[in-house]
């Protein structure tokens, strides 16, 4: 099997840490990096396999949601006084008692 050379760049402190770990493992640098990459790939593959059914459910839900019509806009006039109070209480939970103007990025 033909071998391929891969060149990587990293800062010297990290390079020395990797070299030290490779030496402690009794491996040369190339073998250590290949082992580390192979292990990471196996972990990623296992996680993807474990959650692939959830990814499919999410993708399906997102596709369904994209097909839904936009909900009608709701104004204060459409709310009861009780609903207005619930909205205000929820906004205070999010923005604090100073209201939306106190939120980061809110227009002044």
Backbone as JSON Lines, residues from 0, in Angstrom:
{"i":0,"aa":"X","n":[0.84,-1.17,0.0],"ca":[0.0,0.0,0.0],"c":[0.89,1.24,0.0]}
{"i":1,"aa":"X","n":[0.59,2.17,-0.91],"ca":[1.37,3.4,-1.02],"c":[1.07,4.3,0.17]}
{"i":2,"aa":"X","n":[2.08,4.98,0.64],"ca":[1.91,5.9,1.76],"c":[1.82,7.32,1.24]}
{"i":3,"aa":"X","n":[1.07,8.14,1.95],"ca":[0.92,9.54,1.6],"c":[1.5,10.38,2.72]}
{"i":4,"aa":"X","n":[2.21,11.4,2.37],"ca":[2.78,12.3,3.37],"c":[1.82,13.46,3.57]}
{"i":5,"aa":"X","n":[1.57,13.8,4.83],"ca":[0.72,14.93,5.18],"c":[1.56,15.88,6.02]}
{"i":6,"aa":"X","n":[1.54,17.14,5.67],"ca":[2.29,18.14,6.42],"c":[1.32,18.96,7.25]}
{"i":7,"aa":"X","n":[1.65,19.16,8.52],"ca":[0.82,20.0,9.38],"c":[1.68,21.08,10.01]}
{"i":8,"aa":"X","n":[1.04,22.17,10.38],"ca":[1.73,23.26,11.06],"c":[1.07,23.48,12.4]}
{"i":9,"aa":"X","n":[1.87,23.67,13.44],"ca":[1.35,23.94,14.77],"c":[2.4,24.68,15.57]}
{"i":10,"aa":"X","n":[1.97,25.31,16.65],"ca":[2.94,26.07,17.42],"c":[3.9,25.12,18.14]}
{"i":11,"aa":"X","n":[5.06,25.65,18.48],"ca":[6.13,24.8,19.01],"c":[5.78,24.18,20.35]}
{"i":12,"aa":"X","n":[5.02,24.88,21.19],"ca":[4.64,24.33,22.49],"c":[3.77,23.08,22.32]}
{"i":13,"aa":"X","n":[2.79,23.15,21.42],"ca":[1.93,22.01,21.17],"c":[2.73,20.88,20.53]}
{"i":14,"aa":"X","n":[3.63,21.22,19.64],"ca":[4.47,20.22,18.99],"c":[5.28,19.44,20.03]}
{"i":15,"aa":"X","n":[5.85,20.14,20.98],"ca":[6.64,19.47,22.01],"c":[5.78,18.6,22.91]}
{"i":16,"aa":"X","n":[4.57,19.06,23.21],"ca":[3.67,18.25,24.03],"c":[3.3,16.96,23.31]}
{"i":17,"aa":"X","n":[3.02,17.06,22.02],"ca":[2.67,15.87,21.24],"c":[3.86,14.92,21.18]}
{"i":18,"aa":"X","n":[5.04,15.46,20.93],"ca":[6.24,14.61,20.89],"c":[6.45,13.88,22.21]}
{"i":19,"aa":"X","n":[6.26,14.6,23.32],"ca":[6.45,13.99,24.64],"c":[5.44,12.86,24.86]}
{"i":20,"aa":"X","n":[4.21,13.08,24.47],"ca":[3.18,12.04,24.62],"c":[3.51,10.83,23.73]}
{"i":21,"aa":"X","n":[3.99,11.09,22.54],"ca":[4.35,10.0,21.64],"c":[5.47,9.17,22.25]}
{"i":22,"aa":"X","n":[6.49,9.84,22.8],"ca":[7.6,9.13,23.43],"c":[7.13,8.29,24.61]}
{"i":23,"aa":"X","n":[6.26,8.87,25.45],"ca":[5.73,8.11,26.6],"c":[4.93,6.9,26.15]}
{"i":24,"aa":"X","n":[4.29,7.0,24.99],"ca":[3.52,5.87,24.46],"c":[4.4,4.87,23.73]}
{"i":25,"aa":"X","n":[5.68,5.21,23.57],"ca":[6.6,4.32,22.88],"c":[6.39,4.31,21.37]}
{"i":26,"aa":"X","n":[5.88,5.41,20.82],"ca":[5.6,5.5,19.4],"c":[6.39,6.64,18.78]}
{"i":27,"aa":"X","n":[6.66,6.49,17.49],"ca":[7.23,7.65,16.8],"c":[6.11,8.63,16.55]}
{"i":28,"aa":"X","n":[6.46,9.85,16.2],"ca":[5.48,10.92,16.05],"c":[4.41,10.57,15.02]}
{"i":29,"aa":"X","n":[4.8,10.04,13.88],"ca":[3.83,9.69,12.84],"c":[2.83,8.65,13.33]}
{"i":30,"aa":"X","n":[3.33,7.6,13.96],"ca":[2.45,6.53,14.46],"c":[1.5,7.08,15.51]}
{"i":31,"aa":"X","n":[2.01,7.95,16.38],"ca":[1.18,8.52,17.43],"c":[0.05,9.36,16.84]}
{"i":32,"aa":"X","n":[0.39,10.21,15.87],"ca":[-0.63,11.07,15.26],"c":[-1.65,10.25,14.47]}
{"i":33,"aa":"X","n":[-1.2,9.21,13.78],"ca":[-2.12,8.35,13.05],"c":[-3.05,7.63,14.04]}
{"i":34,"aa":"X","n":[-2.5,7.13,15.14],"ca":[-3.31,6.47,16.16],"c":[-4.34,7.43,16.75]}
{"i":35,"aa":"X","n":[-3.91,8.66,17.05],"ca":[-4.82,9.66,17.62],"c":[-5.93,10.0,16.63]}
{"i":36,"aa":"X","n":[-5.58,10.19,15.38],"ca":[-6.58,10.52,14.36],"c":[-7.53,9.36,14.14]}
{"i":37,"aa":"X","n":[-7.0,8.15,14.11],"ca":[-7.83,6.97,13.91],"c":[-8.81,6.8,15.06]}
{"i":38,"aa":"X","n":[-8.34,7.02,16.27],"ca":[-9.21,6.92,17.45],"c":[-10.31,7.97,17.37]}
{"i":39,"aa":"X","n":[-9.95,9.21,17.02],"ca":[-10.95,10.27,16.91],"c":[-11.98,9.95,15.84]}
{"i":40,"aa":"X","n":[-11.53,9.41,14.71],"ca":[-12.46,9.04,13.65],"c":[-13.42,7.95,14.12]}
{"i":41,"aa":"X","n":[-12.91,6.97,14.86],"ca":[-13.76,5.89,15.37],"c":[-14.8,6.45,16.35]}
{"i":42,"aa":"X","n":[-14.39,7.37,17.21],"ca":[-15.32,7.98,18.16],"c":[-16.4,8.78,17.41]}
{"i":43,"aa":"X","n":[-15.99,9.54,16.4],"ca":[-16.94,10.33,15.61],"c":[-17.91,9.42,14.87]}
{"i":44,"aa":"X","n":[-17.38,8.37,14.24],"ca":[-18.24,7.43,13.53],"c":[-19.24,6.78,14.47]}
{"i":45,"aa":"X","n":[-18.8,6.41,15.67],"ca":[-19.7,5.78,16.64],"c":[-20.78,6.76,17.09]}
{"i":46,"aa":"X","n":[-20.41,8.0,17.35],"ca":[-21.39,9.01,17.76],"c":[-22.39,9.27,16.64]}
{"i":47,"aa":"X","n":[-21.9,9.39,15.42],"ca":[-22.8,9.61,14.29],"c":[-23.75,8.44,14.1]}
{"i":48,"aa":"X","n":[-23.25,7.22,14.27],"ca":[-24.11,6.04,14.13],"c":[-25.15,6.01,15.25]}
{"i":49,"aa":"X","n":[-24.73,6.36,16.46],"ca":[-25.62,6.34,17.62],"c":[-26.77,7.33,17.45]}
{"i":50,"aa":"X","n":[-26.48,8.49,16.86],"ca":[-27.48,9.55,16.78],"c":[-28.04,9.75,15.38]}
{"i":51,"aa":"X","n":[-27.73,8.87,14.43],"ca":[-28.2,9.06,13.06],"c":[-29.72,9.08,12.97]}
{"i":52,"aa":"X","n":[-30.38,8.25,13.78],"ca":[-31.85,8.26,13.74],"c":[-32.4,9.6,14.22]}
{"i":53,"aa":"X","n":[-31.75,10.22,15.2],"ca":[-32.2,11.53,15.65],"c":[-31.93,12.59,14.6]}
{"i":54,"aa":"X","n":[-30.8,12.49,13.92],"ca":[-30.5,13.42,12.83],"c":[-31.56,13.33,11.75]}
{"i":55,"aa":"X","n":[-32.01,12.11,11.46],"ca":[-33.05,11.92,10.44],"c":[-34.38,12.52,10.91]}
{"i":56,"aa":"X","n":[-34.72,12.35,12.18],"ca":[-35.95,12.93,12.72],"c":[-35.9,14.45,12.65]}
{"i":57,"aa":"X","n":[-34.75,15.02,13.03],"ca":[-34.59,16.47,12.99],"c":[-34.69,16.98,11.56]}
{"i":58,"aa":"X","n":[-34.02,16.32,10.63],"ca":[-34.07,16.73,9.23],"c":[-35.5,16.68,8.7]}
{"i":59,"aa":"X","n":[-36.23,15.63,9.07],"ca":[-37.62,15.5,8.64],"c":[-38.48,16.62,9.23]}
{"i":60,"aa":"X","n":[-38.3,16.9,10.51],"ca":[-39.06,17.97,11.16],"c":[-38.74,19.32,10.55]}
{"i":61,"aa":"X","n":[-37.47,19.56,10.24],"ca":[-37.09,20.83,9.61],"c":[-37.69,20.95,8.22]}
{"i":62,"aa":"X","n":[-37.73,19.85,7.47],"ca":[-38.34,19.87,6.13],"c":[-39.84,20.15,6.23]}
{"i":63,"aa":"X","n":[-40.5,19.52,7.2],"ca":[-41.93,19.77,7.4],"c":[-42.18,21.22,7.81]}
{"i":64,"aa":"X","n":[-41.34,21.73,8.7],"ca":[-41.51,23.11,9.17],"c":[-41.32,24.1,8.04]}
{"i":65,"aa":"X","n":[-40.42,23.81,7.12],"ca":[-40.17,24.7,6.0],"c":[-41.39,24.81,5.09]}
{"i":66,"aa":"X","n":[-42.23,23.78,5.09],"ca":[-43.43,23.77,4.25],"c":[-44.64,24.44,4.91]}
{"i":67,"aa":"X","n":[-44.55,24.71,6.21],"ca":[-45.68,25.32,6.91],"c":[-45.82,26.78,6.51]}
{"i":68,"aa":"X","n":[-47.07,27.26,6.45],"ca":[-47.26,28.68,6.15],"c":[-46.81,29.53,7.33]}
{"i":69,"aa":"X","n":[-46.48,30.77,7.05],"ca":[-46.11,31.68,8.12],"c":[-47.33,31.91,9.0]}
{"i":70,"aa":"X","n":[-47.15,31.91,10.32],"ca":[-48.3,32.19,11.18],"c":[-48.71,33.65,11.03]}
{"i":71,"aa":"X","n":[-49.96,33.95,11.26],"ca":[-50.38,35.35,11.15],"c":[-49.72,36.19,12.24]}
{"i":72,"aa":"X","n":[-49.45,37.43,11.91],"ca":[-48.86,38.34,12.9],"c":[-49.89,38.63,13.98]}
{"i":73,"aa":"X","n":[-49.44,38.68,15.21],"ca":[-50.33,38.96,16.33],"c":[-49.94,40.31,16.91]}
{"i":74,"aa":"X","n":[-50.9,41.17,17.1],"ca":[-50.66,42.5,17.68],"c":[-51.23,42.54,19.08]}
{"i":75,"aa":"X","n":[-50.93,43.6,19.79],"ca":[-51.49,43.78,21.13],"c":[-53.01,43.72,21.11]}
{"i":76,"aa":"X","n":[-53.6,44.22,20.03],"ca":[-55.06,44.25,19.94],"c":[-55.65,42.84,19.9]}
{"i":77,"aa":"X","n":[-54.86,41.86,19.48],"ca":[-55.34,40.48,19.4],"c":[-55.27,39.74,20.73]}
{"i":78,"aa":"X","n":[-54.62,40.36,21.73],"ca":[-54.42,39.69,23.02],"c":[-55.42,40.18,24.06]}
{"i":79,"aa":"X","n":[-55.75,39.27,24.96],"ca":[-56.55,39.68,26.11],"c":[-55.61,40.36,27.1]}
{"i":80,"aa":"X","n":[-56.18,41.03,28.07],"ca":[-55.34,41.69,29.08],"c":[-54.5,40.65,29.83]}
{"i":81,"aa":"X","n":[-55.08,39.5,30.11],"ca":[-54.33,38.43,30.79],"c":[-53.15,37.96,29.93]}
{"i":82,"aa":"X","n":[-53.38,37.79,28.64],"ca":[-52.29,37.39,27.73],"c":[-51.21,38.45,27.66]}
{"i":83,"aa":"X","n":[-51.62,39.74,27.64],"ca":[-50.63,40.82,27.62],"c":[-49.76,40.77,28.88]}
{"i":84,"aa":"X","n":[-50.38,40.52,30.01],"ca":[-49.63,40.44,31.27],"c":[-48.67,39.25,31.25]}
{"i":85,"aa":"X","n":[-49.09,38.12,30.69],"ca":[-48.22,36.94,30.58],"c":[-47.02,37.25,29.68]}
{"i":86,"aa":"X","n":[-47.27,37.95,28.58],"ca":[-46.18,38.33,27.67],"c":[-45.19,39.24,28.39]}
{"i":87,"aa":"X","n":[-45.71,40.23,29.1],"ca":[-44.84,41.16,29.82],"c":[-44.02,40.43,30.88]}
{"i":88,"aa":"X","n":[-44.64,39.48,31.59],"ca":[-43.91,38.72,32.61],"c":[-42.8,37.89,31.96]}
{"i":89,"aa":"X","n":[-43.1,37.3,30.81],"ca":[-42.09,36.5,30.1],"c":[-40.95,37.4,29.62]}
{"i":90,"aa":"X","n":[-41.3,38.59,29.12],"ca":[-40.26,39.51,28.64],"c":[-39.38,39.98,29.79]}
{"i":91,"aa":"X","n":[-39.97,40.18,30.98],"ca":[-39.16,40.56,32.14],"c":[-38.19,39.45,32.52]}
{"i":92,"aa":"X","n":[-38.61,38.2,32.37],"ca":[-37.71,37.08,32.64],"c":[-36.51,37.12,31.7]}
{"i":93,"aa":"X","n":[-36.78,37.46,30.44],"ca":[-35.71,37.47,29.43],"c":[-34.86,38.73,29.53]}
{"i":94,"aa":"X","n":[-35.52,39.88,29.61],"ca":[-34.81,41.15,29.51],"c":[-34.58,41.85,30.84]}
{"i":95,"aa":"X","n":[-35.2,41.38,31.9],"ca":[-35.1,42.07,33.17],"c":[-36.22,43.08,33.29]}
{"i":96,"aa":"X","n":[-36.22,43.78,34.4],"ca":[-37.32,44.71,34.66],"c":[-37.23,46.0,33.87]}
{"i":97,"aa":"X","n":[-36.1,46.26,33.22],"ca":[-35.96,47.47,32.42],"c":[-36.54,47.31,31.03]}
{"i":98,"aa":"X","n":[-37.01,46.11,30.68],"ca":[-37.65,45.88,29.39],"c":[-36.66,45.62,28.28]}
{"i":99,"aa":"X","n":[-37.2,45.46,27.05],"ca":[-36.36,45.11,25.9],"c":[-35.27,46.11,25.61]}
{"i":100,"aa":"X","n":[-35.46,47.37,25.94],"ca":[-34.43,48.38,25.66],"c":[-33.15,48.1,26.44]}
{"i":101,"aa":"X","n":[-33.24,47.35,27.53],"ca":[-32.06,47.03,28.33],"c":[-31.3,45.84,27.78]}
{"i":102,"aa":"X","n":[-31.89,45.14,26.8],"ca":[-31.26,43.94,26.25],"c":[-30.06,44.33,25.4]}
{"i":103,"aa":"X","n":[-28.98,43.53,25.44],"ca":[-27.82,43.81,24.6],"c":[-28.23,43.84,23.14]}
{"i":104,"aa":"X","n":[-27.78,44.85,22.43],"ca":[-28.05,44.94,21.0],"c":[-29.4,45.55,20.67]}
{"i":105,"aa":"X","n":[-30.18,45.9,21.68],"ca":[-31.5,46.5,21.43],"c":[-31.32,47.95,20.99]}
{"i":106,"aa":"X","n":[-32.22,48.38,20.14],"ca":[-32.17,49.76,19.67],"c":[-32.52,50.7,20.81]}
{"i":107,"aa":"X","n":[-31.85,51.84,20.83],"ca":[-32.1,52.81,21.9],"c":[-33.3,53.66,21.58]}
